[in-house]
Amino acid sequence: MRIGILGSGLMGGKLGTIFARAGHQVTFSYSRHRETLEQLARDAGTNAKAGTPGEAASDADAVLLGVHWSRLDDIFAQAGDLAGKVVINCSLPMNAQNTELVIGRTTSAAEELAKRLPRAHIVSAFGTVPSEVFFDVFESKDRSQRPSLVYCGDDARAKSITAELIRDVGFDPVDAGPLRIARYAEPFTMLIAQLAYNGEDGPELAYRFQRF
Ligand SMILES: NC(=O)c1ccc[n+]([C@@H]2O[C@H](COP(=O)([O-])OP(=O)(O)OC[C@H]3O[C@@H](n4cnc5c(N)ncnc54)[C@H](OP(=O)(O)O)[C@@H]3O)[C@@H](O)[C@H]2O)c1
């Protein structure tokens, strides 16, 4: 698959690296420093390159959106037309201090993106775990019990592509239903962040649902 990374920071940088190592063609984009993107691409191996957001999006089968909520206007201006694209969103609608969600309960970042990009296929995924855990999950993917990762969206094909990528990273994808469920998944991340960053055991934390 060709994957465009829109926002190559903690989330996009790590997920893009793992996607490339899993065999996908990855373009890292959107940094204030081109060298950051070049270095990510070198570290990720031969399947990865650096580019502009427009280049990352243009021929992508899916794009991963991993930017601060305040950067949306800028990233969309640079990425160009995302009509028809699978847009996997891990961005949370955080305030400038990254302390509070600025929207929720009756909507979500994912739903607002869908309003803004009505011809794109938005899926909410990857945002419910801290970036610090991704490499550990990838390295443990052969274990029989994988951690869960919830995702939701309204387009079946986009969800199936996302589920494949979730599996490639090493999680067990859990289909939580339509995109509006993101209004519950996004606040759930605040609970995970509390456990990851305010506990004593470090941020390398994932979760697993178990049925009885
Ligand atoms: N980190 C996590 O564990 C985590 C978990 C769940 C959800 N999220 C959400 O995922 C999204 C991405 O988080 P992140 O931690 O990956 O963020 P980040 O590390 O700050 O990455 C943001 C990306 O945007 C780029 N960028 C380009 N121009 C920018 C500008 N003018 N100002 C700020 N950034 C600019 C940054 O590039 P340069 O900095 O290289 O210039 C970087 O590539 C956020 O919405 C966050 O709430 C994060």
The ligand as an ORCA input file, in Angstrom:
! r2SCAN-3c Opt
* xyz 0 1
  N       1.904     11.657     20.953
  C       0.973     10.790     21.309
  O       1.253      9.831     22.060
  C      -0.444     10.933     20.837
  C      -1.371      9.937     21.165
  C      -2.671     10.029     20.665
  C      -3.036     11.076     19.841
  N      -2.108     12.056     19.551
  C      -2.535     13.150     18.660
  O      -1.862     12.960     17.415
  C      -1.571     14.239     16.815
  C      -0.075     14.310     16.554
  O       0.590     14.216     17.808
  P       2.164     14.089     17.896
  O       2.464     13.815     19.330
  O       2.667     13.187     16.831
  O       2.600     15.596     17.572
  P       4.037     16.141     17.186
  O       5.077     15.165     17.640
  O       4.124     17.537     17.701
  O       4.004     16.140     15.597
  C       3.314     17.122     14.868
  C       3.797     17.169     13.458
  O       3.331     18.388     12.854
  C       4.464     19.058     12.304
  N       4.362     20.505     12.126
  C       4.586     21.130     10.953
  N       4.447     22.437     11.066
  C       4.161     22.663     12.342
  C       3.915     23.852     13.053
  N       3.976     25.057     12.497
  N       3.653     23.748     14.368
  C       3.609     22.526     14.956
  N       3.827     21.353     14.304
  C       4.100     21.439     13.010
  C       5.585     18.669     13.215
  O       6.819     18.908     12.583
  P       8.138     19.445     13.316
  O       7.877     19.459     14.808
  O       9.194     18.444     12.924
  O       8.358     20.769     12.752
  C       5.307     17.193     13.348
  O       5.667     16.513     12.170
  C      -2.079     15.291     17.788
  O      -3.351     15.717     17.387
  C      -2.153     14.544     19.124
  O      -3.158     15.088     19.972
  C      -0.831     12.000     20.011
*
